[in-house]
Amino acid sequence: MLAASVPLFAAASSHYTSAGGAHAPRLVTLDEAFAGVDDDDSRAKCLGLLRAFDLDVVLTSGHEWACYPQVPGIAIAQLSRVDEIDAVLVTRWKWGRERTAARHGTRCTGDGLPRRAGANRRHRRSQRKESLRT
């Protein structure tokens, strides 16, 4: 994945640079991004390349949240639906390293998923209460 992506990202970056427009978006879209890439480190490096080439990315994925240290910030729209209901729930997440994470009470874990700050602490506290009851 990484070896095939480098020339494509470099070509997109070169094209946008030659087109001028310093304030224009440098858009790259990836459908089913990183499908079949099981290694978190490879996905993080690929997203880091997008950052290094100063590209703006829109991606779709069933499992990728893209919350890695190589990514300075990301807005996520998680779509959920239930069979037999004609509606889609959109849950929005914003993540941006420490500054945004601290402001919104989330942090990024090593697996690239955002977590609510203190979630593990609350879980441990509930486990302790349960052990005191028994």
Order of alpha helices (4+ residues) and beta strands (2+ residues): alpha-beta-alpha-beta-beta-beta-alpha-beta-beta-alpha
